[in-house]
Amino acid sequence: MTDVTGADPVPTRPDVHDIVAGRLQTDGQRYTDSRRKLVDILARAGRPLSIPDVLAAEPALPQSSVYRNLVVLEQAGAVGRILASDYALYELAEGLREHHHHLVCLSCGVVADVTLAAPSERAIDLATDEVAAATGFRPTGHRLDILGVCAHCAAP
């Protein structure tokens, strides 16, 4: 699957289920069949998904269960939430997929995954380290959402 930027989807780790099970266990939660299905859906998608996208991928999952389980997976650090316009999108968390960032269209809400070149990532890391050194903050990583208007919405 290709996102709106034409880039390949961000690869998922092959041991994703082992990692998710460990994160849930650390958080005092079980890795239920419903949670495993949600992780599979997000891993296959190759892009951030809305709850309607998740339900379309697995109509047998009850909507209330999807909401509850995504919250549990997010709290355990297995799923990340991206705010896009008036709703949230979900994807596997950092460490379960390769590091990437997002382009967020403020007009239509489309979110595209983007991977920056190594020099750009190093520049972000350096800027983060500068801010941390000046404030005493200890960063553990970074996320970058670039807000704007996608090519489709910008077209005349």
N, C-alpha and C positions, 0 to 999 in steps of 0.2 A: 504494500500500500504506500502511496506517496502523499505527503501533506501538501498544503496549498502553496508552499514555496518550491515544490519540486524536489525536495530533499528526501532521502530515504528515511524510514521510521527509525527511531532510536532503539538499538538492540536491547533485549531483555536478557538478564543473566540466566544461564541454564539451571542453576540451583535455586530459582526464585521461591519455590514452595518451601524448601528447607529454611531459607532466611525468614520468610514470612511466619512460618510456624515458630521459629525461635523468638522473633520480635513479639508475637502474640503471647507466647509463654512467659516472657519477661514481664509483660504487662498484665499477667494473670488471666489471660483469655485463652479460649480454645480455638483451634483451627477447624471450624465446622465445614460441612459440605458447601453451605451457602457462601462462606467466605472464600473457600477454594474456587468456587465458580466465578466469583467476582474477580479474583486475582487472574484467573484464566482469561476472562473477558478483557480485562485491562491489558494483559500481556499480548493478546492476539491483536488488539486494536491498532497498535502502532501510533496512536494519537490520544490526546486527552478526550474523555467521554463525559457527556452529560448523563444525568440519571435516565432521561428518556432513551438515550443511546444504549445504555446498559440494559434497560428493560426490553428494548427491541432486539438486542443480541440474545437475551435469555428470557422470553416471555413467561416462563414458568416461575420465575422469582417474584415473590410478592413485593410490591413497591415499598411498603413499610419496612420490610426486611432489608431491602437494598439500602435505604436511608440509614437504618440502624447499624448495619454491618460496615458500611463505608465510614461511619463515624468511628467505630471500634478499630478498623484497619488504619485510619488516619492517626488516631491517638497512639497506636502501637508503632507508628513510623513506617508502615508498609505501603501506605497510599498517600499521595500528595493532592492537595486541592488548589485549583487555580480559579480565581474569580474573573469571570468574563462577562462584562455588561451586567445583566441582572440575575445571573445564575452561576453555579459552580460547575467546573469540570474536574474530573478525577483521572489520575494516572498512577502507575506504580511509583513509589518514592525513590529518591536518590539512593543509590547503592543497589537497587534492584534493576535499574536501567542505567545506561551510560549517562554521564553528566551532560546536560543540555539546558537550553533556555527557551523562552517562548516569545512569539510575536502575537500580540493580542489586539484584534480589531475592535475598536470602540464603537464601530457602526453596526456590524452584524454579529459580533461576538466570537468569530472564528479564532481559534488558537492554534498556531502552528509551532511545532518543535523545531528548534534550530541548534546546530552544534557550531560553536565558534572555533576558528583556527587557534592553534596553540599560542601564538603570540598575543592574540586578543584575550585569551583566558589568563595568560600570565599578567597582562596589564590590569585586568580586573583583580587578580590576586594581590598585585602590588598596591593598588588603590585601597583595597580592603585592609591590607596590612598597615598602611599609612594611617587610616582612620582608627584602626584598633590601637596602634601605638600611641596616638594622640589622646585617646579616651580611656585606655585601660581595658577595653573590650577584648574578649578572647573569641575570635570567630572560629567556627567549625566548618564553614563552607559558605557558599553564596548561591542565590537564585536571582535570575534576571528576567523580568518580564518587560518587553519593549512594547509600549502602548502606541497605537496609531490607527491607520486605516489601511486595510488590505487592498491589494491591486484590484480586486473585483469591485469593492465599494468605491474606490478612487476613480474608476473608469467613468468617462463621461457618458 
